[in-house]
Amino acid sequence: MLVVWDIWEYCNQLVFGDDGESQIEEKNRINILIHQEFVFGREHLLEQDQYLFEDYSLNRLLRSDMELKRAWIARINAARHAIDLPDEVEQTVEKEIITQLTFHHFGWTNP
């Protein structure tokens, strides 16, 4: 039974450990995305999203943990998406979020 358990742990370490195949592939994929974003640069980002390149350098991001890398990529994607939104859509989205949190979230009706 212990031999089977050892084999199971060994396989899990290969696949899911920090140096496992899937983890290395994920790190490489995220690092490539980070490199691409730095190539695209920040010149077309909205002013409020410029901090993503001011607060984080390429070297700092590449050395950081996966959680920070994923969060940064998600923020960049949201910032790039915000560029493409027309002003009317952006205002509508903000209104819907506010309405949902103030009325629907508590079960109240919108007056």
Secondary structure, 3 states (H helix, E strand, C coil): CHHHHHHHHHHHHHHHCCCCHHHHHHHHHHHHHHHHHHHHCCCCCCHHHCHHHHCCCHHHHHHCCHHHHHHHHHHHHHHHHHHHCCHHHHHHHHHHHHHHHHCHHHCCCCC
